[in-house]
Every structure is written in C-alpha cells, then in structure tokens.
C-alpha cells in the first residue's frame, strides 16, 4: 500500500509557478551541502546566495524571465538586481542566457533583447559580462535566464536571521505593481471594458513607480540598521511574507488596512476576480527594522517620494502568520500559485 501511494505521488504533476514551499524546503535541505565560504545557503525567503570572497562578500543570484513580454531583457536585469539589493549588496556584473524559439527568431529580435539588457545595465551601473545565446526547439517564446553578481562589505550583510521580536515590517510603493502592468500589457482586450487610458496607466506602472527597489533599499540602509529585506515576487505579498517568516523562524501580524494597493490594481483585480495579495508583486520592498527605527525609515522614504507604510509586526513563531482584517485575526492566505498564472491558464475570468 505504501509503495502504491509513493508511485501515485510521482505522477502528481505540479502546475506552472513556484514549487510548493514545503516541497522546496525539503529538497533544498537535502541537496545543500556545507562549505565554509558559503555564508548564506539556499533556503526559503533567502533571495540570493552569499560567498566569502577576500575582504568582501560576493552576492549571487539567478532568475529566469519565462512569461511572454516585449520587455524581457529589461525585466531580467531588474529582477535579478533587486535580489542583490535586498541582501544589502550592490549589483555589479550580469550574465544572460537567451533561449530563443526555432522558426520565430531573427536578428531584430535578438538585438532588441540585448539592447534592453545593455540599457538596463547602464542605468544601474552594472556590466554585462557574459552569458549564452541559442536557438532552441520546443519553445513558443524567448526565455531569458539572468545571473547577477554583486558585492557587499562583510559588516553590511542583511539577512533574515537578524530579525527580532517586536520588529516592524515596512512596505514600499504598493502591491501588485508588476502583476498589474503585466496583465495590462498581455491582456490588451481589457481596453474594451476598462478603457484605453486606464490600460495605458496600468502598463506604465512598470516604469513608474517601477519594479526596481534599488533606491529604497539603499536609502533604508543609510538611515537605520536594517534587520532584513525581501522583495515579494511570484505569489504576491502573501507569499513574500510567508517566505520571510519561514526564513526568520518567526510569526507575523499584518494589518490589512495599512497594505498599500494602487487604485489601478484594485480596479483590475475586481474586474478579473483576482486577489491582489497573491498577485505578482515586484516593485514592492519589505523592510524589517526595530520598532524605534521604523518611523525614521518611513519618513526618509516618503521625503524621497517613495510611498511607505508600517504594515506589520514580528511575533513568536508559535502565533503563526496572521492578517488583521477589520479587527479580526485570520491566517494570512496561502497561494499555491500566482494569480497571474491562474489568469493566463484560464482558471479565472
């Protein structure tokens, strides 16, 4: 009987999106091995690896861009740079692997992607230093796998293990900037329902307020000791919070009324019956700092024109991850896959 159950699990295929957190945590624990120079090992809620490298730490990250987009090269640079910044590091060098569809790729397409990568790297002071390009069978769209390297002074490393009970959680800009912009770019028929001007506003969120969090990460570190940072991406704010809590081994209480949600996101999610808490959230930054320091960080960000709000508090692990919704504490929703993936799979309206 046990053998039959085991065989059945082998054929329980995962849907598109991230692996379930429990499965990924188990796999990482099993296949990650000790190295004295490995300062930050792979794990849930850990955005990049950190390696001791002379008098500094080397911070390394790889992340693919797999959805169809006309800005795929731009995305690849910024998504990877964000994960260097949340560790306290400065992005320096970028490598890109371009996998391009057979029968659909010409010089114009390749040059377009590389020009986006080059422009984005120049904007944030990064050098494109290598990678790989090939035409691959079985693809229906280009894929770009980015690999960003950065560096950091050893005493400035930011990791979730520094989180303490009573710390405050700050959210910048709002949710879900990337998801709103992506849906508007890919579902242009929404203009028939919501109007052309509204759809254009949603599309422009990609650049303003934008999905890069480098500026706010730097500003926060300049004014206060930062205990942790995390950029919620696939699975939205709710998944990002769950990942951060798991990495820190703590509980959290989030305040629903304090969570910044852009008006465009509210309208889009209401129309498409999506939950903004589970919608692709690049562009937001979660900052954890001591309770006494949090107002200073918020005020600094606001003075720089970056919306920021204290949205939660670190609690004991035993209390779990909760959401205060209209005065009632409930479990923070868990999303098995991102709302964008559900939409594009035709599982929602």
N, C-alpha and C positions, 0 to 999 in steps of 0.2 A: 504493500500500500504506500509506504514512504517513497519507494522508488518511482511509483506512478505519479505521485504529487511532484516529485523533483523533475520528472520529464515534462510534466504539464507546464511548470514554470518556465522551462526553456523556450517554450513557444508562446509565451505571453508577451507579445511584442510591445515595445514602448511606442507611444505616439511621438510626433515631432515636438521638439523642445528639449529642455534640460532633463537629465536623468532625475528620477525622484531622489530627494535629499537623503533618505535613509540608505538607498542602494549605493549612491555615490560615496557617501561617508564610509560605508563598509568596504568598498573597493579601494578607496584611497588609503584607508588604514592598512589594508592587506598588502598593497603593492608599493607603498612608500618605504624606503629604507634609509637608515641613518647615515649621515655624512657630517663630519664635524664642521665643515664650512657652510652647511645648509642651515641658515638662520631661521627662515620661515618655510616650513614644509607645506605640501599641498593639503588643503582642507576646506571645508565648507566655510564661506564667509571670508576667506583669505584671497584677496584679489590678485596678488602676484607672489612669486617666489622671491626670496632674498638670499643672496650668497655673499659670504665674506670674501672680499677681493682687495687685498692690500689694506690701505688705510681707509677705505670706503666700503660700503655695501653696493653690490650690483643688484638691481631690481629688474626682474624679467617677467614678461607677460606675453602670452599668445592668445589670440581670439579671432575667430572667423566671422566674416560677414556673409551670411548664406541666403538672406531674403533678397528678392528682386528689388533693385533700386538704381536710379540713374546717378546716385552719389556714392557708389560703393567704395571707391578709393578714398574719398573724404571720410566716410564712416570708419573705415579700417584704421586710419591713423588716430582719430579722436577717441574711439572706443578703447583702443589699447593704451593710449596716453593717459586716459582717466585712471586706469588701474595702477599705473606707476605713481600718479599723484596722490592717491588715497593712502599709499604706504608712506607718504612723506617725501617721496623721491622726485627727481627732475627727469623727465623723458629726454633721451639724448640720441639714440640710434634706432632706426626702424628697418626691418626686413619684411618683404611681402612675397607671398606665394600666390600667383594668379593661375587659377584653373579655369580655362575658357572652353565654351561648348563647340564641339565639332560642327562645321557647316553653318555656324552663325557668327563667326569671329573674323573681323578684318582689321587692317592696320588702324583705322579710325577708332574702333572700339578699344583696342589695346592702348593706343596713345591717349585716349580720353581718360582711361583709368589711371595710367601712370602720371598724367598731368595733374589729376586730382590729388594723388598721393604726394607729388612733389610740392604742390601749392600748400597743402595742409601741413606738411613737414616744415616748410619755410615759416609758416605762420606761428608755429610754436617752438621754433629753434631746434628742430630735430633733423638729423641727416639720414637720408635713405641710403643704406649701406650694403644692401644685398637682397637676395631672395631667389625666386624661381618662377618661370613662366612656361606654361604648356597648354596645348590644345588637348582636351580630354573627352573621350567618348562617354555617352550616357548622361551628359548634363543638358539642362534646358536653359541655363542662365550662367553668367560668370559668378565665380566664387573667389573671394579674396581672404586669405589667411594672413593676418598680421602678426608680427613678433616685435614687440617694443622692448628696448633695453634702456634703463635709466640708472642713476646713481644717487647716493644719499650719504651724508655724514653719519657715522655709526650712532651718534647720540641723538639723532633726529628721527629715528625709525618710529613709525606709527603702526601699532598692531593691536588687535582686539584684546589681547591678554592684559593690556593696561587699563581696561575698563574697571570701574569701581562702583559699588552700590551707591545709589543716590545721584550718580552722574546724570546729566541731561542730554537728550538727543535732539539735535537741531536738524531741520530740513531746509534746504535752499531751493529757490526757484519755483518748485511745484512739481506735481505729477499730472499726467504722464506725458512729458514733452515729446519724447521720441515716438511713442506709440501714436499719439495724435497726429504728428507730422507724417509718419509713415503711412497710416491709413488714408490720410487725405491725398498723399501722392500716388498711392496704388489704387484707391477706390474713387476715381475722379467722377464717377457717376453720382457721387454724393452731391455734386453741384446742383443736380436736378431737384433735390429735396431741400438742401440747406442753403443753396445759393452759391454762385461763383465767388463772391467776395469772401464769404465765410471759409470756403475750402482753401482759398489762397492764404488767408490768415493762418489757418492750421498748418499749411505747408511751410510757411515762413518761420514757424516755431523752431525748425531745425537749426536756424541761424540766430534767431532772436526770440527767446533768451538763449537758445542754443544748447547743444548736448555736451559741450566741453565743460569740465568742472575744475580745470587747472587754476584759474584765477582765484576762485573762492577757497580752494584747498590751501593755496599759498597764503592768502590773507588771514585765514583762521589760524594758521601756524605762527604767523607774525605777532599775534596779539595774546595768545594763551597757550598753555600746554594742552595739546590735543591727545586724548586717550585712544581714539580710533576714528577712522573714516571708512565709508563704504558707499559705492555708487550702485544703487539698485538698478538692475537692467532687466533681463528676461524674467518674467514672473512678477514684475512690478514692485511697488513699495513693500507690499506684504511679504513677498519672498525675500527681498533685501533685508527686512527686519528680522525674519526668521533665521536667515543666514548669519546675520551679525550676532544674534542671541546665541546661536549654536557655537560660533567661534569663541565668544566670550564666556560661554557656560553660565549665562545669567537669564533672568526673566526680564520682561519689559512691560510697561503700561503705556500705550499710545493714546493720545487724545484726538479723536476723530475730528472734532470741530477746529483743531489747530492745523490739520493737514492741508497744505496749500494745493488746491486743484484749480488749474486755469479754467476760465469760463468756456473756452473752446473745447476743452476736454470734457467738461460737464455736459455740454450740448451733444458732442459726438457720441459719448458713451450712452447717454439717454436715448439717442436715436437708434443706435445699433445694439442696445441692450447689453452693454459691456460694463464690467466693474472696474473703475479706474484704479482701485487698489492692486489689481492683478495685471495692469497694462504696462507694457514695455516702458521703462522709466529713466533711461539715460538722460542726463541733463540735471537730474536732482542729485544732491550730495547729502549724505547722512554724516553728521559730525557729532562725536561724543566727547564731552568735556565735563569738568567738575561743575557742580551746581553754581558755585560762586563765579565761575568764569563764563558761563553760558550767555548772560546778558551782554557782556562785553563783546563776545564773538558776534552775536546777533546784530548789535548796534554797528559794529565795524562793517559787516557785510551790507547792511542797509544803507550806510553812508556811501558805500561804493556802488550803490544802485542794484544790489543783488538781494532780492526778497529772501527773508529768512525768518524762521519761527521755531520756537521750542515746542516739540510735538510729543515728547515722551520722557520717561524716567527709567533708569536701570533698577531692577528689583532682584530679589532672590530667585535662583533658578527654579525652585520648587513652586513658585507662583505662576510660572508659565508666561507666555507672551499674550497679553491681553489688549483689547481695544475698548476704550471708554466711549460708548456711543449713547449719547443723550442720557448720561448719568448711570448707565448700566454697563458693567464689565462683562464682556464676552470674549471668547477666543478670537484672536486675530485670524481672519480667513487664510486658509492654505490653498494655493492654486497649483494644481498638478501640471498645468501648462499655461503659458501666457495667453491672455485674452486675444492678442493679435493672431497667434497660431490658431486659436479656435475660429476666429473670424475668417481667416484665409482658407481654413479647411471646410468652411461652410456649415459649422456647427452652431452658429448663431446667425441672427438676421443680418 
